[in-house]
Amino acid sequence: MTLTKIVTLIIFAACYSLAISRKVKIAYASVGSAVLLMLLGIVSPRLAVTEAIKWDVLGIYWGFMMVSFVFLESRVPALLAQKIIQLAPSEKWVLLSLCALTAFLSAFMENVGVVLMMAPIALELSRRLGTSLFPYIVSIAISSNVVTTVTMVADPPSIILAMETGLVFKDFYWFHGKPGLGLITIVGVLAALLTLAIQFRGWNRKVDMPPERVPVTYGASILFVVGVLGLAFGPEFGIRPGIVGAIAGLVALYLGRNKLREMIIEFDWNSFFFIIGVFVVISSLEVTGLLADFATAIHSLVGGTGPALALAVIIWVSVAASSFMDNVPYTVLMIPVCEHLASLMGVSPWPFLFGMLIGTGIGGNITPVGAAANVFACGYLEKHGYKVELKEYLKLGLPFSVTAVAVAHLLLQLIWG
């Protein structure tokens, strides 16, 4: 191994170690590492700006987080939740309906924001029925995380995969004449929700919540729909996805101008700059040949057994890794690794890419700290006097997540294997 590779590997390991430990802000870890790599000449500033940093990803990420904020403020999601509660025949169906609504909204909105919206509804239900708040909040949190690959804008890793590989919105549902990543994930999500239906099959009490007037505005809803359509069809007219995201974000700032300061301050700038830095860090692994070395190592481990085992290893290693590791840098790291591995094996990279994304997207549900929505949910429970025990969390999160991944894995193998 050359000195350049050794230095790059040390900087990469230090960046990830600091990010995982959370002893410093993750943005400091990645941006600091990126600056160091450029100062050492391993990555040139020109390469960083023109190739490493994915501006389309950043445009979509910022823009749709702004749209998410004004959509929540419009109270339309709260109105939808109230309608579902009024129609549900029993507590079991209320919980499942709230989880389904959470999953649907999280396919287009920021997960923590959706959980934040649903938590007060869950609290009111648990108080009226004398039921523990724990299963409500945990079920909502894991439902928000299970849909990270249902749409192109569900989570930053999906955006990153789309921008890196040229996928457009509709490709998530039908791609190369086959069901795409989004459709496969939807089946996994339905199977995961079935595990909750089985666990809560005895919750048959009637829920009686009188309707309350929910004042709503529809401007944000229109922007939300137009933005999604722009992502879906904009590339057909040569409009870059990042431009669609940026325009949607600017319109959202106008719609939410009365809370402009709050929108700007509350945006997750830490994660935003972390993504910028990590793009450069991962680029250093590629330009030095370390990614190719990693792909070769995986190939030597599973290459002789065929692509089916390689797919299984990629999926379940991704599940394990994302249970404690941020899924954004992992995705950026693994996209070129999956492509290199597929090239070495002489097969299509799409099953590996789809499997990796499903694993890292859903795997964060395995532990209470595996995803931001889970961290928030556990904090909400502790605030209301509940002690979050890993054993109790795993009773809901583990079968839910494993079922979703296993079903998606099976479909990937049958359809794309």
BALOKE-107919 format. One line per field, with one value per residue (C-alpha): x, z, y. Coordinates in steps of 0.001 Angstrom, whole numbers, plus 524288, in hexadecimal, padded with zeros to 5 digits. Layout:
! BALOKE-107919
px <- c(X	...)
pz <- c(Z	...)
py <- c(Y	...)
***
This chain:
! BALOKE-107919
px <- c(80000	8055E	8079E	7FC95	7F315	7F761	7F5A6	7E867	7E3F1	7E827	7E0A8	7D4C9	7D50B	7D6B8	7CB60	7C234	7C698	7C3DF	7B6CB	7B267	7B6FE	7AFB8	7BA18	7BACF	7B0D9	7B0BF	7B21F	7BF14	7C3EB	7C0DB	7C3D2	7D081	7D482	7D10D	7D93B	7E4BE	7E3DB	7E421	7EF8F	7F736	7F439	7ED20	7E0BA	7E1C7	7D873	7D417	7D0A7	7C9A0	7C10E	7BE5D	7BD74	7BDF3	7B34F	7A604	79EEB	79238	791A3	79390	78944	77EFC	7828D	781AB	775CB	76D3E	77098	76B3E	75F0C	75DA8	75DB0	752B1	74AF0	74AFB	7473B	73BAD	7355B	7310D	73821	7314F	72429	72732	72AB3	71DE2	715EA	71C9F	719EF	70B81	70A58	71208	70961	712BF	71F7A	72725	722B8	72537	7334B	73528	72ECD	737A3	7436B	73EDA	73CB8	74A11	75041	7494F	74D15	75B16	75C8F	75C2F	75FCC	76A6B	7687F	76A92	7609B	75659	758EB	75837	74AC6	745A4	74AEF	7409A	735C2	73B78	73CA0	72E56	729F2	731F3	72CB3	71E82	71FA7	728DB	732A2	74164	746FE	752EA	74D46	746BF	75305	75C51	75308	751CE	76089	763E2	75908	75F28	76C44	76798	7640F	7716B	771F9	763AD	765ED	7718E	76FCD	76CBA	77A6E	787AB	78D36	78264	78564	793DE	7919A	788F4	792B5	79E65	79817	78EED	78245	7764D	76A19	76252	76DE4	76B59	75EF2	761D2	76FB7	77571	7684E	767C8	7621D	76B6C	770E0	764D4	75AFB	76381	764AC	755F7	753BF	75DD0	7570A	749DA	74FFE	75622	7491A	74356	74CB8	746B6	73902	73CBC	742E6	73733	72C92	7266D	724A7	71624	7111F	7090F	70F82	7066E	70CE0	703AA	7076E	70DC4	70EE4	71C3C	71EA5	726CF	72D09	72F82	73A70	744FA	73D83	73D1B	74BAD	74E2F	7470F	74D0E	75AAD	7592D	753FE	75F81	768F2	7618A	760B0	76A88	775D2	76D8A	76EA2	77CD4	779EF	783B7	77DD3	785F8	77FCF	77235	775D3	77BB3	76FEA	76687	76E83	76E33	75F75	75E25	765F2	75C4F	7507C	75662	75B85	75507	75E01	7699A	77361	76E92	76F4F	77D53	78209	77B3E	78028	789F7	79611	79EAC	79A6A	79A8D	7A8E3	7AC2A	7A729	7AF7D	7BBB2	7B93B	7B7CB	7C5E5	7CA96	7C494	7C9F1	7D78C	7D568	7D1AB	7DCDF	7E6FE	7E17D	7DD38	7CF2C	7D3AD	7DBF2	7D00C	7C7B6	7D260	7D2EE	7C432	7C523	7CFD1	7C6F5	7BA55	7BDDD	7BF7E	7B21B	7AA03	7A27A	79796	7A09B	7A70C	79999	79666	7A351	7A159	7935E	7959C	7A2D2	79BF2	7914A	79B76	7A3A8	7983D	7939D	79EB8	7A42E	79E83	79889	79CAE	7AB75	7A95B	7A145	7AB40	7B5E1	7AE9F	7A93C	7B66A	7B9B5	7AD46	7B055	7BE63	7B9EA	7AFA8	7B9E9	7C341	7B881	7B370	7A57A	79C1F	79EDE	7907B	78D4C	79934	795DE	78790	78AD6	794FE	78B79	78088	789B1	78F4F	78221	77A7E	785A3	7858C	7790F	78035	784AE	77F20	78AD0	78B6C	7838F	78084	771E8	77483	77D06	77257	767D6	76F72	771F1	7635B	7606C	76A5F	764B9	757A3	75D2A	76004	76CE2	7711C	77682	77D53	77630	768CD	76CEB	77200	76503	75F33	76ABB	771DB	766F2	761AF	76EC9	7737D	7668A	76710	77515	772FF	76717	76E1F	77A21	771EA	76B58	77852	77DC7	771C6	7703F	77E1F	786AA)
pz <- c(80000	7FC29	805B8	7FF52	8018F	80FB8	81285	80BB5	81371	82052	81D31	818F8	8257D	82DFC	8271B	8290C	83702	83ADE	833C5	83A3B	847C9	846A4	84F61	845CA	83C11	83089	82728	82D9D	82BCE	81D52	81902	820CC	81A78	80D05	80F05	813AE	807BE	7FED9	80629	80489	7F60C	7F670	7F139	7E96E	7EC90	7DE60	7DF08	7EBF5	7E69B	7D8ED	7DB2F	7E969	7EF0A	7E99D	7E877	7E3D4	7F061	7F890	7F0D4	7F2C1	8010D	804B2	7FC4B	800D1	80F1A	80D58	806C9	811FD	81BE3	81578	812B9	8212D	8247F	81B1D	8247B	81914	81EDA	82BF5	82506	81E2D	82B31	8314C	82617	82771	83613	833E4	829F0	83136	8380A	84338	849E3	841E3	83533	83A4D	83D44	83036	82903	82FC6	82C32	81E15	81D5E	82388	8196B	80E2D	81294	8158C	80787	803C7	81032	81A82	823F6	830A4	82C91	82A0A	8372E	83DA0	83795	83B63	84953	84F8D	848FB	84E8A	85C05	85C14	857C2	8621B	86CC6	868E6	867E6	87365	86A50	86B53	862AA	85F93	854B2	84E4F	84D6D	849C5	83F4B	83969	83987	832D9	828E5	82543	82291	81AE6	80EB5	80BFC	7FE64	7FA54	7F31D	7EDD7	7F828	80404	809C3	805D9	801FE	7F7D7	7F269	7F217	7EAE3	7E0E0	7DE48	7DDB2	7D452	7CC4C	7D1A2	7D080	7D8EB	7D0F9	7D04A	7DE82	7DA21	7CCB3	7C7D6	7BC7B	7BABC	7C8E3	7D5E3	7DB88	7E8FA	7ED8B	7EA2F	7F05D	7FCB9	7FD67	7FE2F	80919	81043	80F85	814E9	82004	82379	823F9	82F2B	836CB	833A5	83949	84597	84833	8441B	851B5	851CE	84EDB	85742	85062	84EF7	85156	84E5C	84B42	83EFC	8408F	836A3	83007	82841	81C53	810EA	803E1	7FDB4	8033D	7FEB8	7F0D4	7F16E	7F6C5	7EB57	7E118	7E6A4	7E5F4	7D80F	7D4B0	7D970	7D21D	7C4F3	7C549	7C006	7B402	7B096	7B47C	7C1D6	7CC06	7D890	7E0DE	7DA17	7DCDF	7EB28	7EC72	7E619	7EECE	7FAA1	7F6C1	7F4AF	801FD	80838	80244	8070B	8149B	814C6	821E0	827B3	81EC2	829CD	82FF5	822E8	8209F	82E8B	83087	823BD	82661	821FA	82963	820A6	8148C	8160E	81A7E	80D63	8062F	80D63	80C55	7FD90	7FD05	806BD	7FEE8	7F26B	7F84E	7F9D7	7EB9C	7E5F1	7EDF1	7E9F3	7F7A5	7F365	7E89A	7F2B2	7FB93	7F06C	7ECEE	7FB13	7FB56	7EE54	7F37A	7FF04	7F79A	7E93D	7E771	7ECF8	7E373	7E3E3	7EC9C	7F85D	7F51D	7F546	8026E	8083A	80343	8086E	815F9	81827	814B4	81EA5	82932	825BB	82577	832E8	83877	82CE4	825B9	818FD	810CB	810E9	81021	803C3	7FD8D	800D2	7FC09	7EEEC	7E801	7EF90	7EA84	7DCBC	7DD6E	7E2E2	7D83C	7CDFB	7D39D	7D3DC	7C65E	7CB0E	7CBBD	7D70D	7D96A	7E2AE	7EAEB	7EB04	7EE41	7F8B6	7FF05	7FFA2	80561	80F9F	813E8	8134D	81BB7	82433	82C35	83292	8395A	844D4	84BBF	84709	83916	83342	83714	837E9	841AE	84A02	84A43	84D57	858D7	85DE2	85D16	864E2	86F60	87037	873A1	87E10	87647	87781	86A2B	86B90	8601B	86236	86131	8557F	84E54	8500A	84683	83E8A	83BB4	8358D	82EA3	8284E	82596	81F0E	81658	8121B	81068	8079F	7FF86	7FEB7	7F9B5	7EF7A	7EB20	7E93F	7E1D6	7D930	7D782	7DB34)
py <- c(80000	80D4D	81870	82037	81515	813A3	82228	82245	81670	81CAE	8293B	82155	8192C	82543	82C09	82094	81DF7	82C09	82BEA	81F4A	8237A	83080	8369A	841DB	846B4	83D69	848E5	84C7D	83E90	83D8F	84B7E	84B7E	83EA4	843EA	8501F	847E5	83F15	84AF2	8511C	84471	8444D	83738	83D91	84A10	85554	8553A	846B4	848DD	853C0	84E7F	83FC0	83B62	84419	84054	84D41	8470C	83F26	84B57	852E2	84862	8463A	854A2	8578E	84C70	84E9A	85C61	856E6	84D28	85846	86015	853B1	85064	85E5F	85D76	8538D	84AFF	83F13	84162	841CB	834F2	82EA9	8332E	82D9E	82073	81FE9	822B5	817B1	80D34	8030F	7FFAB	8036E	7F97F	7FFA0	80D55	809B7	802D9	80E32	81809	80FAD	80EC1	81D7E	81FB0	816C7	81DA4	82B4C	82730	82290	83106	83858	838C7	82D6D	834D0	83F10	834A1	82E12	83B6F	83D53	82FDD	82F61	8385B	83083	823FA	82A29	82E42	820BA	819BA	822AA	820DD	81225	81001	8094A	80A46	814E6	80C7E	803EC	80F9E	817ED	80CF0	807D7	81566	81771	80AA3	80CE4	819E7	81342	8076C	80F3A	81533	80F06	81036	81D0F	82474	82F18	826A3	8277D	82D29	81FAF	81E0B	82B79	8282C	81B54	82216	82CF3	823B6	81A10	82296	81CF3	825AA	825AD	81BD3	81262	80F22	8082B	8028B	80126	7F965	7F2B5	7EDEC	7F290	7FC8C	7FF61	806E8	7FC3D	7F1C4	7F9E8	7FC1B	7ED6B	7ECB9	7F7DF	7F100	7E496	7EC63	7F2B4	7E509	7E1CE	7ED18	7E835	7DAFA	7E0C2	7E99F	7E015	7E09D	7EF70	7EF9C	7FAD0	80530	8127C	81DED	82AEC	83629	83D91	84AD1	85585	8554B	861C9	85E9F	865A4	85F20	86703	85E1B	85206	85749	85A5A	84CBC	84646	84F3F	84CDB	83E1E	83F0B	847BA	83D6E	832EF	83990	844AD	83C62	83962	847E0	84976	84F83	84B10	84553	84E74	85A2C	854BC	852F3	8608A	86726	85F79	863B0	8720B	8719A	86AF3	87601	87FA1	877D3	876FE	884E2	88798	87D44	87FAB	880D4	87424	86CEA	8711C	86ECA	861AB	85BE1	8510F	85875	84EE3	84395	84C47	84FE9	84228	83D28	84730	842F8	83475	83571	83A2D	82FF3	824CE	82AB2	8295F	81AB5	819DD	821D6	81A62	80D1B	8090C	806D3	7FDC2	7F680	7F51B	7EFE9	7E644	7E1A1	7DF48	7D85B	7CF6C	7CC3E	7C953	7C9F1	7BB67	7B870	7C06B	7CD37	7C7E5	7C6A0	7D3A1	7DA12	7D3E0	7D872	7E65F	7E737	7E1CE	7E83B	7F504	7F20C	7EF82	7FB63	804E2	80087	808BF	8106A	81C25	81754	82311	820DE	8123B	813F5	81D00	8130F	80704	80BBE	80AE8	7FE7E	7F7EA	7FC7B	7F789	7EA79	7E8BB	7EBE4	7E1CE	7D77C	7DB09	7DD91	7E919	7F270	7F585	7EA30	7EDA6	7FC25	7F9D0	7EFCE	7F890	803E7	7FBA9	7F61D	8030A	809F7	8006E	7FB69	807DA	802DE	7F7D2	80044	80C46	81449	80F1F	81A61	82866	82594	81AA6	8238B	82DCC	823C3	81E44	82BFF	82EC0	8226E	825EB	8339E	82D58	8246D	8180D	810C8	80BE7	7FE26	7F7BB	7EAD6	7F131	7F946	7ED48	7E647	7F007	7F4E6	7E832	7DFDF	7EBE9	7EF44	7E177	7DE19	7EA20	7E75E	7D8B2	7DA82	7E4CA	7DBEA	7D0A3	7D933	7DEDC	7D14A	7CC7D	7D87E	7DD88	7D1FE)
***
